[in-house]
Amino acid sequence: MGIPMKILLAVDGSHFGLAAADTIASRLWPPDTIVRIVHVSEAAGEPTEINPARMQPPFPPPPYAIEKALGRLAGHKMKLEAKVLHGRPKSAILDEARIWDADLIVVGSHGMSGIERFLLGSVSLAVAAHAHCSVEIVRPRQPREGNE
């Protein structure tokens, strides 16, 4: 048994994050792959680990973004972890990936135009530019004309 592959999946509750989860679910990964799903809250607080195997009362339910991503990945042959981070999303994702020593970061792209990206910033772009490991930016498939 080798060293497990570590994938950090950053989700925000949008269909962009779910597309990233679907991309992970659609592939074959090495045995013992670990997927750590993270959601970043900009509210102050301490990181909170969520044990997907124990998501029963009296434990509080995970944030919507994590719950949806866990649903997309459930039943696949990989170990799932989940964690709520706090702070600025760009920094929190990069810090968690570095501390956890992720092999791959997977994020969804909101597909902003140049001016939107300049005004609002782009989490996926910042993560790709500054990560210590490989980054995959997933864009949801657009329905083809006539196919919905």
C-alpha positions in Angstrom: 0.0 0.0 0.0 1.5 3.4 -1.1 0.9 6.9 0.1 -2.7 7.9 -0.5 -3.5 10.6 -3.1 -4.9 13.7 -1.3 -7.5 15.8 -3.2 -8.7 19.1 -1.8 -12.2 19.9 -3.1 -13.3 23.5 -2.4 -17.0 24.1 -2.6 -19.2 27.1 -2.2 -22.7 25.7 -2.6 -23.1 26.8 -6.2 -23.5 24.5 -9.2 -19.9 25.3 -10.0 -18.7 23.6 -6.9 -21.0 20.6 -7.5 -19.6 20.3 -11.1 -16.1 20.0 -9.4 -17.5 17.3 -7.1 -19.0 15.5 -10.1 -15.7 15.6 -12.0 -14.0 13.9 -9.0 -16.8 11.3 -8.8 -16.5 10.5 -12.6 -12.9 9.4 -12.5 -11.0 6.4 -11.3 -8.5 7.3 -8.5 -5.8 5.3 -6.9 -6.7 3.1 -4.0 -6.8 4.9 -0.6 -7.5 8.3 -2.3 -8.6 10.9 0.3 -10.9 13.7 -0.7 -11.1 16.6 1.8 -14.1 18.8 1.0 -13.7 22.3 2.3 -16.1 25.2 2.5 -14.9 28.7 3.5 -17.0 30.9 5.7 -15.9 34.5 5.8 -17.2 34.8 9.3 -14.6 34.6 12.1 -14.2 31.3 13.7 -12.0 28.2 14.1 -11.7 25.5 11.5 -14.3 22.8 12.1 -13.8 19.2 11.0 -16.9 17.2 10.0 -16.9 13.5 10.1 -19.1 12.3 7.2 -19.6 8.9 8.7 -21.1 10.4 11.9 -23.5 13.0 10.3 -26.3 12.0 12.7 -27.8 14.0 15.6 -26.6 15.2 18.0 -23.9 16.5 15.5 -24.8 19.7 13.8 -25.6 19.3 10.1 -22.7 20.3 7.8 -23.0 23.5 5.7 -25.2 23.1 2.6 -22.2 23.2 0.3 -20.4 20.3 2.0 -23.6 18.3 2.4 -24.3 18.5 -1.4 -20.7 17.6 -2.3 -20.7 14.6 0.1 -23.9 13.4 -1.6 -22.2 13.6 -5.0 -19.2 11.6 -3.8 -20.9 9.1 -1.5 -20.6 5.5 -2.6 -17.4 6.1 -4.5 -14.2 4.2 -3.5 -12.5 7.1 -1.7 -12.2 8.3 1.9 -14.1 11.5 2.4 -13.3 14.2 4.9 -15.0 17.6 5.3 -13.9 20.8 7.0 -15.3 24.3 7.4 -12.6 27.0 7.1 -12.8 30.6 8.0 -11.4 33.7 6.4 -10.8 34.9 2.8 -11.6 32.0 0.5 -8.4 32.4 -1.6 -6.1 32.3 1.4 -8.0 29.7 3.4 -8.0 27.2 0.5 -4.3 27.7 -0.3 -3.3 27.5 3.4 -5.3 24.3 3.9 -3.9 22.7 0.8 -0.3 23.5 1.9 -0.8 22.4 5.6 -2.6 19.2 4.6 0.0 18.7 1.8 -2.7 18.1 -0.9 -1.6 16.6 -4.2 -4.4 18.2 -6.2 -6.9 21.1 -5.6 -10.2 21.0 -7.5 -12.4 24.1 -7.7 -15.3 25.2 -9.8 -15.0 28.2 -12.1 -17.7 30.8 -12.0 -16.8 31.9 -15.6 -16.5 35.6 -14.8 -15.6 38.0 -17.6 -12.4 40.1 -17.4 -13.9 43.1 -15.7 -15.9 41.0 -13.2 -12.7 39.1 -12.3 -10.9 42.4 -11.9 -13.5 43.9 -9.7 -14.5 40.8 -7.6 -11.4 38.7 -7.8 -11.3 35.1 -8.8 -10.8 32.4 -6.2 -10.0 29.7 -8.8 -7.5 32.0 -10.6 -5.7 32.9 -7.3 -5.6 29.2 -6.2 -4.2 28.2 -9.6 -1.6 30.9 -9.5 -0.3 30.4 -6.0 -0.9 26.7 -5.1 2.0 24.4 -4.2 0.4 21.5 -6.1 -1.6 20.9 -9.2 -5.0 22.6 -9.6 -7.9 21.6 -11.7 -10.5 24.3 -12.4 -13.8 22.8 -13.5 -16.4 24.6 -15.6 -19.9 23.2 -15.7 -20.9 21.9 -19.1 -23.2 24.2 -21.0 -26.1 22.5 -22.7 -25.6 22.4 -26.4 -28.1 24.2 -28.5 -31.1 22.0 -28.9 -30.0 19.7 -26.1 -31.2 20.7 -22.7 
